[in-house]
Amino acid sequence: MADYRTEGAKRGWKSRQRTQIAPSPGTWEDSDRALIVETLEEVGWVVGGPSGAATKLGLKRTTLMAKMRRLDISRPIQEAIDKCSMAPETL
């Protein structure tokens, strides 16, 4: 079997030099985080279930939760405060 690199040299083809572009640090995580947060906001921060973020993202619930921990994503505090203020007060 012929090696494609030597075969190309025999035919006079010039080998292409590959230019490697280093990705910006955090680019993958930033896009992952943005997609997860956007999806969570769309579904009202429901992680599991048939209409939850995990299903919409095509992930298992536990996988999404692990990604959320790794990317330090948690439900915004303001929403929790708003829900608490709507609860009837017990004295």
ABEGO torsion letter per residue (X at the ends): XBBAAAAAAAAGBBBBBBBBBBBBBGAAAAAAAAAAAAAAAAAGGBABEAABAAAAAGBBAAAAAAAAAAAGBBBBAAAAAAAAAABBBBX
